[in-house]
């Protein structure tokens, strides 16, 4: 199985929120940080990936956060 990207963005606060929810739900994730260290929050993004088996549930959780 492959990993599915469930989120990409530049907000480190949003990423932390999503990671906490995934952890609380027992969903394992991988984080890929493509932020430029010299210009954090301006250039680049942080991506979160989950397994294909957890993707549907994880996407629903991320949508819930986005709709707040």
C-alpha positions as CSV (number, residue, x, y, z in Angstrom):
1,X,0.0,0.0,0.0
2,X,1.1,3.5,-0.6
3,X,0.7,6.6,1.6
4,X,-1.9,9.3,0.8
5,X,-1.3,13.0,1.3
6,X,-4.1,14.3,3.5
7,X,-2.8,17.8,4.1
8,X,-0.3,20.4,2.8
9,X,0.1,23.9,4.0
10,X,2.3,26.4,5.6
11,X,0.6,26.8,9.0
12,X,2.7,25.0,11.6
13,X,-0.2,25.6,14.1
14,X,-2.7,23.8,11.8
15,X,-0.2,20.9,11.2
16,X,0.2,20.5,15.0
17,X,-3.6,20.5,15.4
18,X,-4.0,17.8,12.7
19,X,-1.2,15.7,14.1
20,X,-2.7,15.8,17.6
21,X,-6.1,14.7,16.3
22,X,-4.5,11.9,14.2
23,X,-2.6,10.7,17.3
24,X,-5.7,10.7,19.4
25,X,-7.5,8.6,16.8
26,X,-4.5,6.2,16.6
27,X,-3.7,7.0,13.0
28,X,0.0,6.9,12.1
29,X,1.3,9.6,9.8
30,X,4.4,10.8,8.1
31,X,5.4,14.5,8.0
32,X,7.4,15.9,5.2
33,X,8.7,19.4,5.9
34,X,9.4,21.4,2.7
35,X,9.6,24.7,4.5
36,X,12.6,27.0,3.7
37,X,14.3,27.3,7.0
38,X,15.4,30.9,6.2
39,X,11.9,32.0,5.5
40,X,9.7,29.8,7.6
41,X,6.0,30.3,6.9
42,X,6.6,32.1,3.7
43,X,8.2,29.6,1.3
44,X,7.4,26.0,1.2
45,X,4.9,23.8,2.9
46,X,4.4,20.9,5.3
47,X,2.8,17.8,4.1
48,X,1.1,15.0,6.1
49,X,0.7,11.5,4.7
50,X,-1.2,8.5,6.1
51,X,-1.6,4.9,5.0
52,X,-4.2,4.1,2.3
53,X,-6.2,2.2,4.9
54,X,-6.5,5.2,7.2
55,X,-6.9,7.9,4.5
56,X,-10.7,8.2,4.4
57,X,-11.0,8.7,8.1
58,X,-8.0,11.0,8.2
59,X,-9.4,13.2,5.4
60,X,-12.7,13.5,7.2
61,X,-10.9,14.6,10.4
62,X,-8.9,17.2,8.4
63,X,-12.1,18.5,6.8
64,X,-13.7,18.9,10.2
65,X,-10.8,21.1,11.3
66,X,-10.8,23.2,8.1
67,X,-14.6,23.9,8.6
68,X,-14.1,25.3,12.1
